[in-house]
Amino acid sequence: MSLRRPSPAHGASPHVADGIPPELLVRALEATSEISLITDAAQNILHASRSFSAITGYSEAEVLGSNCRILQGPGTAPEAAGTIRDALARGEQFRGDILNYRKDGSPFWNALTITPLLDEHGQVTHFVSVQRDINARMALHEQLRFQATHDQLTGLPNRAALDGHLAQALKSDGGSRPAVAVGLIDLDRFKEVNNALGHEAGDAILKSWAARMQARLHPAEFLARMGGDEFVLVVEGAGGDDATAALGGVLQRLGRSIDEPFDVAGESISLTMSAGLACSPQDGCDMRTLLRGADVALNVAKARGDRTRGWWELAGNTAETGAAWGSQASAETPGGMPADSDPAGKPVAAYKARLFDGGLEMFMQPAVDLDAGGVYLFESLARLRLEDGSILPPAGFLQHLNAAETDRLFRLGLDQVLACLAGWDGLGLSARVSVNIAPSTLLDPDCPRFVEEALRRYAIAPQRLVLELLETESMDWDLLHGPLNRLVKLGVGLAMDDLGAGYSSLKRLSMLPFTAVKIDRDMLTGLRTSPLETLSLIATLVQIGRDFDMTVVAEGLEDLGMTEAVTVLGARYGQGYHLARPMPAADVPGWTADFEARRSPRQVRTALGALAFHLKFLRLGSPHPHAVEVCPFTGYLESRGGSLGDVHRWHAQQHRAGSSSGASRMIVDWLVREIRQEA
């Protein structure tokens, strides 16, 4: 049976669907909750729905005959507006996000779709526009972007933001090296004050000091928090031969941030601070060298204790500093590279030669299935085994490799990793592995072919290989679409490293063919000092991964509390020293058998795990599920022992409908104190 539409009446508009009266279409447009506009071919407004008026503040009478660009304003991206104009000029549909403005001048983000209507000759007669208010989504994206690059406690830029800022500041234009000063700042005796007054008082001091410093910073100055009471200052245009004179005024101005005492917990606390600074180009031209020099100068400034000469010290400015620098020349730095091995020195060339002549050794660190207890995959990590048998971590050599050398390292590493997989297969261990890949390697047109041939050579199924993209600030995302899609067609998995601390936007992440994301270890650093805020951020990142239908791996799990917390919040997989350290590939089969044998039942045993559990329900205003006797939180309280009567009563209230928000908040405050006392 078929349904036949009635023929349109004589003279009816050819742009109205057969048999549907124009009045019905207008009523349908009015009923929609999305903003609706109809314009003529010149984009002048012919109809505006009531939802348009409700959201924008413009009545239909005010906009009829006006061009729809009336909604654009100072924050509207010119490139977005240009893209719309170009699409409409070609008679094509446009879809995208744009910032528009209401009648009262307030901005709002909307997802915009503009569809051209054509006549029987293919000519545009009208445009239909549908817009959805996406302010909430864009606000969340902006919040996550800010949190990814800023310290949660002080609001200052974090290490990820510092890396990007310094890389840009130290970039040479092909001529002379830029004049940049890099300083490490430390609050003297802060740890003593923190221990005496408690973490909350210490946090209050750090926030107050950071606010004072920010108020004194000039545009060419940048301050970031490394962690604890350690901060990094970057001053552009203050290096070179006249660094002492250029920095004197800057440091005197910033030094006034501690002139006034800090009022904390009813006490007046006076502090001093010390700084060590290294200057480009005379003290080095890369971030690592400058930070190392600044650290040496900081130690000199703190040891001197004489404030008559100022609260800072410049690297190489005194014989004392020079001696301290020299005394560390043979010591190994935290990154693993001997201190005298700067990029211009012979040791770097020797390390490179060793790296590509049998010294590369791929260690393996497992990512564990936090639900089932098995191994999800092994991440391969490059190490350099020196001739004396000692191991150099990647921080000691990766930064000195150019693009061609990085590409060569990837090929050598991939070959070694696939050989390991084949060897494990012979022992009855079937595993998956991930290999880090740089954008420069990915953009090599030969990369997909090389990966395919390597897999075929070792008879490894593509699904057993995951490539982790190491993003950089200069990454050109548009160029990566093609190479990533070719690898996906091959069957290789793709993971985005360091979600929350990198440079990518969530929009780009959702548009690229990644199958997994890794929550950056830096996102977990605030768990002991700002546990509630940090857990909320982790929960959001886990949910984003789920929404994008991606596997989520939490990095940097250093203890049981961290591991419990991310597990409770829904991260399926975890990686970190608490689970296993990187190990030689030969140790993997034995470790795997032992790990499978020592699985333990899931339960809440730490304050961090308990707070993560409670947070899941606190965020939704929901009571705890099930009976109080079998609640994981009850098990945690019983394992604590002691007199916890009040906490038991607060918890009992969380198992009742309409539970008290006051009791819930008391549980949070108690757990936060417990976590900070354990730190």
BAROFI-787171 format. One line per 3 residues: number of its first residue (from 1); their letters; for each residue x, y, z of C-alpha. Coordinates in nm, 2 decimals, always signed. Example, Ala and Ser with C-alpha at 12.3 -4.5 7.8 and 13.67 -1.06 7.14 Angstrom:
BEGIN
1) as) +1.23,-0.45,+0.78  +1.37,-0.11,+0.71
//
This chain:
BEGIN
1) msl) +0.00,+0.00,+0.00  +0.13,+0.35,-0.08  +0.04,+0.69,+0.06
4) rrp) -0.01,+0.95,-0.21  +0.04,+1.32,-0.13  -0.23,+1.56,-0.27
7) spa) -0.12,+1.78,-0.55  -0.02,+2.14,-0.45  -0.28,+2.41,-0.52
10) hga) -0.23,+2.63,-0.82  +0.02,+2.91,-0.73  +0.16,+2.73,-0.42
13) sph) +0.52,+2.80,-0.34  +0.75,+2.55,-0.51  +0.97,+2.56,-0.20
16) vad) +0.70,+2.41,+0.03  +0.68,+2.03,+0.05  +0.39,+1.89,-0.14
19) gip) +0.07,+1.89,+0.05  +0.20,+2.07,+0.36  +0.05,+2.42,+0.41
22) pel) +0.30,+2.70,+0.46  +0.13,+2.79,+0.79  +0.21,+2.44,+0.92
25) lvr) +0.58,+2.48,+0.84  +0.58,+2.81,+1.03  +0.41,+2.66,+1.33
28) ale) +0.66,+2.37,+1.32  +0.95,+2.62,+1.32  +0.80,+2.81,+1.61
31) ats) +0.77,+2.49,+1.81  +1.14,+2.39,+1.79  +1.37,+2.48,+2.08
34) eis) +1.65,+2.55,+1.84  +1.71,+2.89,+1.69  +1.56,+2.91,+1.34
37) lit) +1.60,+3.16,+1.06  +1.49,+3.18,+0.70  +1.67,+3.43,+0.48
40) daa) +1.65,+3.52,+0.11  +1.94,+3.45,-0.13  +2.10,+3.77,-0.02
43) qni) +2.09,+3.64,+0.34  +1.84,+3.90,+0.46  +1.61,+3.76,+0.73
46) lha) +1.25,+3.67,+0.63  +1.15,+3.47,+0.93  +1.28,+3.43,+1.29
49) srs) +1.14,+3.18,+1.53  +1.03,+3.25,+1.89  +1.33,+3.05,+2.02
52) fsa) +1.56,+3.28,+1.82  +1.40,+3.58,+2.00  +1.42,+3.41,+2.34
55) itg) +1.79,+3.33,+2.31  +1.91,+3.64,+2.13  +1.68,+3.91,+2.27
58) yse) +1.59,+4.03,+1.92  +1.22,+4.03,+1.83  +1.13,+3.91,+1.48
61) aev) +1.02,+4.26,+1.39  +1.37,+4.40,+1.48  +1.56,+4.16,+1.25
64) lgs) +1.33,+4.12,+0.95  +1.51,+4.25,+0.65  +1.84,+4.26,+0.83
67) ncr) +2.14,+4.05,+0.73  +2.20,+3.76,+0.97  +2.55,+3.90,+1.03
70) ilq) +2.37,+4.12,+1.29  +2.46,+3.85,+1.54  +2.84,+3.87,+1.49
73) gpg) +3.06,+4.08,+1.71  +3.41,+4.16,+1.83  +3.48,+3.80,+1.94
76) tap) +3.35,+3.63,+1.63  +3.65,+3.47,+1.46  +3.70,+3.64,+1.12
79) eaa) +3.81,+3.30,+0.97  +3.48,+3.14,+1.09  +3.28,+3.42,+0.94
82) gti) +3.48,+3.40,+0.62  +3.43,+3.02,+0.60  +3.05,+3.08,+0.63
85) rda) +3.06,+3.34,+0.35  +3.26,+3.12,+0.12  +3.03,+2.82,+0.17
88) lar) +2.71,+3.02,+0.11  +2.86,+3.18,-0.20  +2.92,+2.84,-0.34
91) geq) +2.57,+2.73,-0.25  +2.70,+2.47,-0.01  +2.58,+2.37,+0.34
94) frg) +2.78,+2.51,+0.64  +2.82,+2.33,+0.97  +3.03,+2.46,+1.25
97) dil) +3.06,+2.64,+1.58  +3.07,+3.02,+1.60  +3.06,+3.29,+1.87
100) nyr) +2.77,+3.52,+1.83  +2.62,+3.81,+2.04  +2.28,+3.88,+2.19
103) kdg) +2.10,+4.21,+2.16  +2.24,+4.31,+2.51  +2.60,+4.25,+2.39
106) spf) +2.65,+3.92,+2.58  +2.83,+3.65,+2.39  +2.70,+3.30,+2.33
109) wna) +2.84,+3.00,+2.14  +2.62,+2.81,+1.90  +2.65,+2.51,+1.67
112) lti) +2.53,+2.65,+1.34  +2.39,+2.47,+1.04  +2.30,+2.68,+0.73
115) tpl) +2.13,+2.49,+0.44  +2.07,+2.65,+0.10  +1.73,+2.59,-0.07
118) lde) +1.75,+2.55,-0.45  +1.49,+2.60,-0.72  +1.44,+2.37,-1.02
121) hgq) +1.73,+2.53,-1.20  +1.97,+2.47,-0.91  +1.98,+2.84,-0.81
124) vth) +1.98,+2.94,-0.44  +1.65,+3.10,-0.34  +1.67,+3.09,+0.04
127) fvs) +1.88,+2.98,+0.33  +1.75,+2.79,+0.64  +1.96,+2.84,+0.95
130) vqr) +1.94,+2.62,+1.27  +2.15,+2.71,+1.57  +2.20,+2.52,+1.90
133) din) +2.31,+2.70,+2.21  +2.64,+2.52,+2.32  +2.75,+2.76,+2.59
136) arm) +2.77,+2.48,+2.85  +2.99,+2.26,+2.63  +3.22,+2.54,+2.53
139) alh) +3.25,+2.65,+2.89  +3.35,+2.30,+2.99  +3.61,+2.29,+2.71
142) eql) +3.75,+2.62,+2.82  +3.76,+2.51,+3.18  +3.95,+2.19,+3.09
145) rfq) +4.19,+2.39,+2.87  +4.27,+2.62,+3.15  +4.30,+2.34,+3.40
148) ath) +4.53,+2.15,+3.16  +4.78,+2.44,+3.16  +4.74,+2.59,+3.50
151) dql) +4.81,+2.49,+3.86  +4.49,+2.41,+4.05  +4.59,+2.58,+4.37
154) tgl) +4.75,+2.91,+4.26  +4.60,+2.96,+3.92  +4.95,+3.01,+3.78
157) pnr) +5.07,+2.83,+3.46  +5.19,+2.48,+3.52  +5.48,+2.28,+3.39
160) aal) +5.31,+2.20,+3.06  +5.24,+2.57,+3.00  +5.60,+2.65,+3.10
163) dgh) +5.74,+2.41,+2.84  +5.54,+2.57,+2.57  +5.62,+2.92,+2.67
166) laq) +6.00,+2.86,+2.71  +6.01,+2.67,+2.38  +5.86,+2.98,+2.21
169) alk) +6.07,+3.23,+2.40  +6.40,+3.05,+2.32  +6.32,+2.99,+1.95
172) sdg) +6.58,+3.14,+1.73  +6.48,+3.34,+1.42  +6.79,+3.21,+1.24
175) gsr) +7.00,+3.49,+1.36  +7.12,+3.57,+1.71  +6.99,+3.38,+2.01
178) pav) +6.71,+3.55,+2.20  +6.79,+3.72,+2.54  +6.59,+3.53,+2.80
181) avg) +6.64,+3.49,+3.17  +6.51,+3.18,+3.35  +6.48,+3.18,+3.73
184) lid) +6.39,+2.92,+4.00  +6.22,+3.08,+4.30  +6.19,+2.91,+4.64
187) ldr) +6.01,+3.03,+4.95  +6.26,+2.99,+5.24  +6.15,+2.78,+5.54
190) fke) +5.81,+2.72,+5.38  +5.82,+2.35,+5.46  +5.87,+2.43,+5.83
193) vnn) +5.57,+2.67,+5.82  +5.36,+2.41,+5.64  +5.44,+2.14,+5.89
196) alg) +5.37,+2.37,+6.19  +5.04,+2.52,+6.07  +4.91,+2.25,+5.84
199) hea) +4.86,+2.21,+5.47  +4.55,+2.44,+5.46  +4.76,+2.73,+5.60
202) gda) +5.04,+2.65,+5.36  +4.80,+2.65,+5.06  +4.67,+2.98,+5.17
205) ilk) +5.02,+3.13,+5.18  +5.10,+3.00,+4.84  +4.78,+3.14,+4.69
208) swa) +4.83,+3.47,+4.85  +5.20,+3.49,+4.74  +5.11,+3.39,+4.39
211) arm) +4.84,+3.66,+4.37  +5.09,+3.92,+4.49  +5.34,+3.81,+4.23
214) qar) +5.09,+3.81,+3.95  +4.99,+4.17,+4.03  +5.36,+4.27,+3.98
217) lhp) +5.43,+4.09,+3.66  +5.49,+4.29,+3.34  +5.39,+4.16,+2.99
220) aef) +5.74,+4.02,+2.92  +5.74,+3.82,+3.24  +5.60,+3.47,+3.30
223) lar) +5.56,+3.29,+3.63  +5.48,+2.91,+3.66  +5.45,+2.67,+3.95
226) mgg) +5.66,+2.36,+3.93  +5.51,+2.21,+4.25  +5.53,+2.27,+4.63
229) def) +5.69,+2.61,+4.68  +5.90,+2.60,+4.37  +5.83,+2.84,+4.09
232) vlv) +5.99,+2.93,+3.76  +6.02,+3.29,+3.64  +6.09,+3.37,+3.27
235) veg) +6.19,+3.72,+3.17  +6.22,+3.79,+2.80  +6.46,+4.05,+2.68
238) agg) +6.66,+4.03,+3.00  +6.94,+3.79,+2.90  +7.26,+3.88,+2.71
241) dda) +7.56,+4.07,+2.83  +7.35,+4.33,+3.03  +7.15,+4.07,+3.22
244) taa) +7.25,+4.20,+3.56  +7.13,+4.55,+3.49  +6.81,+4.43,+3.31
247) lgg) +6.71,+4.20,+3.59  +6.79,+4.42,+3.88  +6.47,+4.63,+3.86
250) vlq) +6.26,+4.32,+3.78  +6.37,+4.13,+4.08  +6.35,+4.43,+4.32
253) rlg) +5.99,+4.48,+4.20  +5.90,+4.12,+4.25  +6.08,+4.10,+4.58
256) rsi) +5.82,+4.34,+4.73  +5.57,+4.06,+4.72  +5.70,+3.94,+5.06
259) dep) +5.73,+4.29,+5.22  +5.40,+4.24,+5.40  +5.35,+3.93,+5.63
262) fdv) +5.08,+3.67,+5.54  +4.78,+3.65,+5.77  +4.70,+3.28,+5.81
265) age) +4.49,+3.10,+6.07  +4.50,+3.40,+6.30  +4.88,+3.43,+6.28
268) sis) +5.11,+3.68,+6.10  +5.37,+3.49,+5.90  +5.68,+3.66,+5.75
271) ltm) +5.87,+3.48,+5.48  +6.18,+3.53,+5.27  +6.25,+3.39,+4.93
274) sag) +6.55,+3.30,+4.72  +6.61,+3.28,+4.34  +6.87,+3.15,+4.10
277) lac) +6.87,+3.27,+3.74  +7.05,+3.16,+3.43  +7.05,+3.37,+3.11
280) spq) +7.04,+3.29,+2.74  +7.26,+3.28,+2.55  +7.56,+3.30,+2.78
283) dgc) +7.44,+3.03,+3.02  +7.28,+2.81,+2.77  +7.03,+2.81,+2.48
286) dmr) +6.79,+2.53,+2.58  +6.54,+2.50,+2.86  +6.71,+2.21,+3.04
289) tll) +7.05,+2.37,+3.05  +6.91,+2.70,+3.18  +6.70,+2.53,+3.45
292) rga) +7.00,+2.34,+3.56  +7.21,+2.66,+3.58  +6.93,+2.84,+3.77
295) dva) +6.91,+2.55,+4.02  +7.28,+2.58,+4.09  +7.25,+2.95,+4.14
298) lnv) +6.95,+2.90,+4.36  +7.15,+2.68,+4.59  +7.41,+2.94,+4.62
301) aka) +7.16,+3.21,+4.70  +7.00,+3.00,+4.97  +7.33,+2.90,+5.12
304) rgd) +7.46,+3.25,+5.13  +7.18,+3.38,+5.35  +7.31,+3.74,+5.31
307) rtr) +7.02,+3.95,+5.19  +7.23,+4.27,+5.16  +7.34,+4.14,+4.82
310) gww) +6.98,+4.07,+4.72  +6.76,+3.76,+4.74  +6.88,+3.62,+4.41
313) ela) +7.20,+3.49,+4.24  +7.29,+3.48,+3.87  +7.46,+3.16,+3.73
316) gnt) +7.83,+3.22,+3.67  +7.81,+3.57,+3.83  +8.05,+3.49,+4.11
319) aet) +8.34,+3.25,+4.17  +8.12,+3.08,+4.43  +7.85,+3.01,+4.17
322) gaa) +8.11,+2.90,+3.92  +8.26,+2.66,+4.17  +7.92,+2.51,+4.25
325) wgs) +7.85,+2.47,+3.88  +8.18,+2.30,+3.83  +8.13,+2.07,+4.13
328) qas) +7.82,+1.92,+3.96  +7.99,+1.87,+3.63  +8.05,+1.50,+3.68
331) aet) +7.73,+1.43,+3.87  +7.42,+1.29,+3.71  +7.13,+1.52,+3.69
334) pgg) +6.76,+1.42,+3.75  +6.72,+1.38,+3.37  +7.01,+1.13,+3.36
337) mpa) +7.25,+1.33,+3.14  +7.58,+1.42,+3.30  +7.58,+1.80,+3.37
340) dsd) +7.87,+1.87,+3.13  +7.69,+1.72,+2.84  +7.53,+2.02,+2.69
343) pag) +7.42,+2.01,+2.32  +7.75,+2.15,+2.20  +7.96,+1.90,+2.40
346) kpv) +8.12,+1.58,+2.27  +7.94,+1.35,+2.51  +7.61,+1.42,+2.33
349) aay) +7.77,+1.31,+2.00  +7.90,+1.00,+2.17  +7.56,+0.91,+2.32
352) kar) +7.40,+0.95,+1.97  +7.67,+0.72,+1.82  +7.61,+0.47,+2.09
355) lfd) +7.23,+0.50,+2.06  +7.23,+0.40,+1.69  +7.51,+0.14,+1.72
358) ggl) +7.35,-0.12,+1.95  +7.29,+0.09,+2.26  +6.91,+0.13,+2.22
361) emf) +6.72,-0.10,+2.45  +6.34,-0.09,+2.47  +6.21,-0.13,+2.82
364) mqp) +5.85,-0.23,+2.89  +5.60,-0.08,+3.14  +5.26,-0.25,+3.17
367) avd) +4.93,-0.08,+3.16  +4.71,-0.28,+3.38  +4.34,-0.36,+3.36
370) lda) +4.22,-0.22,+3.69  +3.89,-0.42,+3.67  +4.02,-0.76,+3.58
373) ggv) +4.37,-0.74,+3.71  +4.54,-0.85,+3.38  +4.77,-0.66,+3.15
376) ylf) +4.61,-0.43,+2.89  +4.93,-0.37,+2.70  +5.30,-0.30,+2.75
379) esl) +5.43,+0.05,+2.67  +5.77,+0.04,+2.52  +6.01,+0.31,+2.65
382) arl) +6.35,+0.39,+2.49  +6.66,+0.35,+2.71  +7.03,+0.39,+2.62
385) rle) +7.26,+0.12,+2.76  +7.61,+0.27,+2.79  +7.92,+0.06,+2.74
388) dgs) +7.97,+0.03,+3.11  +7.62,-0.13,+3.14  +7.45,+0.17,+3.30
391) ilp) +7.11,+0.28,+3.17  +7.04,+0.64,+3.05  +6.67,+0.74,+3.06
394) pag) +6.51,+0.92,+2.76  +6.55,+1.26,+2.91  +6.92,+1.23,+2.87
397) flq) +6.91,+1.19,+2.49  +6.57,+1.25,+2.32  +6.58,+1.62,+2.34
400) hln) +6.91,+1.63,+2.14  +6.77,+1.44,+1.84  +6.67,+1.61,+1.53
403) aae) +6.37,+1.50,+1.32  +6.57,+1.26,+1.10  +6.73,+1.10,+1.41
406) tdr) +6.39,+1.08,+1.59  +6.25,+0.90,+1.28  +6.55,+0.66,+1.28
409) lfr) +6.50,+0.59,+1.66  +6.13,+0.51,+1.60  +6.22,+0.26,+1.33
412) lgl) +6.49,+0.09,+1.54  +6.26,+0.08,+1.84  +5.96,-0.06,+1.65
415) dqv) +6.18,-0.33,+1.50  +6.31,-0.43,+1.85  +5.96,-0.42,+2.00
418) lac) +5.80,-0.64,+1.73  +6.09,-0.89,+1.77  +6.01,-0.90,+2.15
421) lag) +5.64,-0.98,+2.07  +5.74,-1.26,+1.84  +5.97,-1.40,+2.11
424) wdg) +5.70,-1.38,+2.37  +5.47,-1.57,+2.14  +5.71,-1.85,+2.14
427) lgl) +5.69,-1.86,+2.52  +5.31,-1.87,+2.52  +5.26,-1.50,+2.61
430) sar) +5.04,-1.31,+2.36  +5.05,-0.94,+2.44  +4.99,-0.60,+2.29
433) vsv) +5.25,-0.32,+2.29  +5.25,+0.06,+2.23  +5.53,+0.26,+2.07
436) nia) +5.57,+0.64,+2.10  +5.57,+0.82,+1.77  +5.66,+1.18,+1.70
439) pst) +5.46,+1.40,+1.46  +5.76,+1.44,+1.24  +5.78,+1.07,+1.20
442) lld) +5.41,+1.03,+1.14  +5.43,+1.29,+0.85  +5.70,+1.09,+0.67
445) pdc) +5.51,+0.95,+0.37  +5.70,+0.62,+0.41  +5.58,+0.57,+0.77
448) prf) +5.27,+0.35,+0.70  +5.46,+0.13,+0.46  +5.74,+0.08,+0.70
451) vee) +5.50,-0.01,+0.99  +5.32,-0.25,+0.76  +5.64,-0.42,+0.64
454) alr) +5.77,-0.45,+1.00  +5.45,-0.62,+1.12  +5.46,-0.86,+0.83
457) rya) +5.83,-0.94,+0.89  +5.76,-1.05,+1.24  +5.41,-1.20,+1.17
460) iap) +5.24,-0.97,+1.42  +4.88,-0.88,+1.37  +4.83,-0.50,+1.34
463) qrl) +4.57,-0.50,+1.62  +4.85,-0.59,+1.86  +5.03,-0.26,+1.80
466) vle) +4.93,+0.08,+1.93  +5.11,+0.40,+1.83  +5.11,+0.68,+2.10
469) lle) +5.13,+1.02,+1.94  +5.36,+1.26,+2.13  +5.21,+1.59,+2.06
472) tes) +5.39,+1.92,+2.05  +5.29,+2.28,+2.05  +5.39,+2.32,+1.68
475) mdw) +5.19,+2.02,+1.57  +4.99,+2.08,+1.25  +4.67,+1.88,+1.31
478) dll) +4.54,+1.93,+0.96  +4.84,+1.75,+0.81  +4.80,+1.45,+1.05
481) hgp) +4.45,+1.35,+0.93  +4.58,+1.16,+0.62  +4.87,+0.97,+0.79
484) lnr) +4.65,+0.87,+1.09  +4.37,+0.74,+0.87  +4.62,+0.53,+0.67
487) lvk) +4.74,+0.37,+0.99  +4.38,+0.31,+1.10  +4.31,+0.13,+0.77
490) lgv) +4.61,-0.08,+0.84  +4.45,-0.19,+1.17  +4.70,-0.03,+1.41
493) gla) +4.56,+0.13,+1.72  +4.61,+0.50,+1.79  +4.64,+0.67,+2.13
496) mdd) +4.67,+1.03,+2.23  +4.93,+1.08,+2.51  +4.88,+1.32,+2.80
499) lga) +4.51,+1.41,+2.79  +4.47,+1.73,+3.00  +4.82,+1.85,+2.98
502) gys) +4.89,+1.88,+2.61  +4.81,+2.14,+2.34  +4.52,+1.96,+2.16
505) slk) +4.16,+2.08,+2.19  +3.89,+1.83,+2.27  +3.72,+1.92,+1.94
508) rls) +4.03,+1.81,+1.75  +4.06,+1.50,+1.96  +3.70,+1.40,+1.88
511) mlp) +3.77,+1.45,+1.51  +4.08,+1.24,+1.48  +4.08,+0.86,+1.47
514) fta) +4.22,+0.79,+1.81  +4.10,+0.48,+2.00  +4.26,+0.55,+2.33
517) vki) +4.37,+0.85,+2.55  +4.61,+0.87,+2.84  +4.54,+1.10,+3.14
520) drd) +4.86,+1.28,+3.20  +5.05,+1.21,+3.52  +5.06,+1.58,+3.60
523) mlt) +4.68,+1.57,+3.64  +4.74,+1.35,+3.95  +5.00,+1.56,+4.12
526) glr) +4.74,+1.76,+4.32  +4.57,+1.46,+4.48  +4.74,+1.51,+4.81
529) tsp) +4.72,+1.89,+4.83  +4.38,+1.96,+4.65  +4.22,+1.61,+4.65
532) let) +3.86,+1.71,+4.59  +3.94,+1.94,+4.30  +4.18,+1.70,+4.14
535) lsl) +3.94,+1.41,+4.17  +3.67,+1.62,+4.01  +3.90,+1.69,+3.72
538) iat) +4.00,+1.33,+3.68  +3.63,+1.22,+3.68  +3.56,+1.48,+3.41
541) lvq) +3.85,+1.36,+3.19  +3.74,+0.99,+3.23  +3.39,+1.09,+3.13
544) igr) +3.52,+1.27,+2.82  +3.71,+0.96,+2.72  +3.39,+0.76,+2.76
547) dfd) +3.19,+1.01,+2.56  +3.44,+0.99,+2.28  +3.42,+0.61,+2.30
550) mtv) +3.79,+0.58,+2.37  +3.99,+0.36,+2.60  +4.11,+0.56,+2.90
553) vae) +4.45,+0.49,+3.07  +4.55,+0.68,+3.38  +4.93,+0.74,+3.40
556) gle) +5.15,+0.82,+3.71  +4.99,+0.58,+3.96  +5.25,+0.59,+4.23
559) dlg) +5.07,+0.44,+4.53  +4.76,+0.24,+4.63  +4.55,+0.56,+4.70
562) mte) +4.60,+0.69,+4.35  +4.52,+0.35,+4.20  +4.21,+0.31,+4.40
565) avt) +4.09,+0.66,+4.32  +4.11,+0.64,+3.94  +3.96,+0.29,+3.95
568) vlg) +3.66,+0.41,+4.15  +3.62,+0.70,+3.91  +3.59,+0.47,+3.62
571) ary) +3.94,+0.46,+3.45  +3.96,+0.11,+3.31  +4.34,+0.09,+3.28
574) gqg) +4.63,+0.23,+3.49  +5.00,+0.26,+3.46  +5.26,+0.37,+3.71
577) yhl) +5.53,+0.27,+3.96  +5.27,+0.13,+4.21  +5.18,-0.13,+3.95
580) arp) +5.51,-0.19,+3.79  +5.83,+0.00,+3.69  +5.97,-0.01,+3.34
583) mpa) +6.16,-0.34,+3.29  +6.38,-0.51,+3.03  +6.18,-0.70,+2.78
586) adv) +6.34,-1.03,+2.89  +6.18,-0.98,+3.24  +5.82,-0.94,+3.11
589) pgw) +5.71,-1.31,+3.09  +5.82,-1.38,+3.45  +5.67,-1.06,+3.58
592) tad) +5.34,-1.13,+3.40  +5.30,-1.47,+3.55  +5.38,-1.34,+3.90
595) fea) +5.14,-1.04,+3.86  +4.85,-1.26,+3.75  +4.91,-1.47,+4.06
598) rrs) +4.89,-1.18,+4.31  +4.56,-1.02,+4.21  +4.37,-0.89,+4.50
601) prq) +3.99,-0.83,+4.54  +3.87,-0.48,+4.48  +3.79,-0.28,+4.79
604) vrt) +3.83,+0.07,+4.93  +4.13,+0.08,+5.16  +4.26,+0.43,+5.14
607) alg) +4.13,+0.78,+5.21  +4.18,+0.88,+4.85  +3.98,+0.58,+4.73
610) ala) +3.70,+0.65,+4.99  +3.68,+1.02,+4.87  +3.66,+0.91,+4.51
613) fhl) +3.38,+0.67,+4.60  +3.19,+0.94,+4.79  +3.25,+1.19,+4.52
616) kfl) +3.07,+0.98,+4.26  +2.74,+1.03,+4.45  +2.81,+1.38,+4.58
619) rlg) +2.84,+1.52,+4.23  +2.49,+1.39,+4.14  +2.32,+1.46,+4.48
622) sph) +2.26,+1.09,+4.51  +2.26,+0.88,+4.83  +2.50,+0.58,+4.85
625) pha) +2.34,+0.27,+4.70  +2.27,-0.07,+4.86  +2.26,-0.14,+5.23
628) vev) +2.50,+0.04,+5.46  +2.64,-0.30,+5.58  +2.78,-0.39,+5.24
631) cpf) +2.88,-0.04,+5.13  +3.25,-0.01,+5.04  +3.27,+0.30,+5.25
634) tgy) +3.17,+0.10,+5.55  +3.45,-0.14,+5.49  +3.70,+0.15,+5.48
637) les) +3.57,+0.29,+5.81  +3.59,-0.05,+5.98  +3.95,-0.09,+5.86
640) rgg) +4.04,+0.24,+6.02  +3.93,+0.13,+6.37  +3.93,+0.39,+6.65
643) slg) +3.66,+0.63,+6.75  +3.48,+0.73,+6.43  +3.12,+0.76,+6.57
646) dvh) +3.04,+1.09,+6.40  +3.17,+0.97,+6.06  +2.96,+0.65,+6.09
649) rwh) +2.65,+0.86,+6.16  +2.72,+1.09,+5.86  +2.77,+0.79,+5.64
652) aqq) +2.45,+0.63,+5.76  +2.26,+0.94,+5.65  +2.41,+0.90,+5.30
655) hra) +2.21,+0.58,+5.26  +1.87,+0.75,+5.31  +1.66,+0.92,+5.05
658) gss) +1.69,+1.29,+5.08  +2.02,+1.26,+5.27  +2.16,+1.56,+5.44
661) sga) +2.40,+1.76,+5.22  +2.56,+1.89,+5.55  +2.65,+1.53,+5.65
664) srm) +2.79,+1.47,+5.30  +3.01,+1.78,+5.32  +3.14,+1.67,+5.67
667) ivd) +3.25,+1.34,+5.52  +3.44,+1.53,+5.24  +3.61,+1.76,+5.49
670) wlv) +3.71,+1.47,+5.71  +3.85,+1.27,+5.42  +4.04,+1.57,+5.29
673) rei) +4.21,+1.62,+5.63  +4.29,+1.25,+5.63  +4.45,+1.27,+5.29
676) rqe) +4.66,+1.57,+5.37  +4.78,+1.43,+5.69  +4.91,+1.12,+5.50
679) a) +5.10,+1.34,+5.25
//
